[in-house]
Amino acid sequence: MAFEYPDDLRYQDTHEYVRLDGEIATIGITEFAIDQLGDIVFLDLSEIGDAVSKGDSFGTIESVKAVEDLKSPVTGTVVERNEDLINSPESIVDDPYGDGWFIKVRVNDPGEVEDGMTASEYSALVEGS
């Protein structure tokens, strides 16, 4: 199966993506990560107003196979979290880069986003292409 990695995102080696819109970063996980996890059964995310730091956990995702920490690609403050996804985490498979986002963060340094990999770099990492 060929996975999609939109070019307007930056990717982490821990499989999170980030989309920057002004000073708001939208964070989620990639199709590859969802495929690796299998059926998603539980999602725990930071609360609105929580501070997150680049490289630190902002929550956990649980599947029938594993429980994984979610790592923030940026430092800032959580301004929104996807309550719909928390209530029905299995729906992430429907639209991981759209409605399947996890949290939105007001970033301290928008330049941090550029530390992430491009779509082609991430694809090469996970698919060896």
Secondary structure, DSSP 8 states (H G I E B T S, - for coil): ------TT-EE-TTSEEEEEETTEEEEEE-HHHHHHH-SEEEEEE--TT-EE-TTSEEEEEEESS-EEEEE-SS-EEEEEE-HHHHH-GGGGGG-TTTTT--EEEEES-GGGGGGSB-HHHHHHHHH--
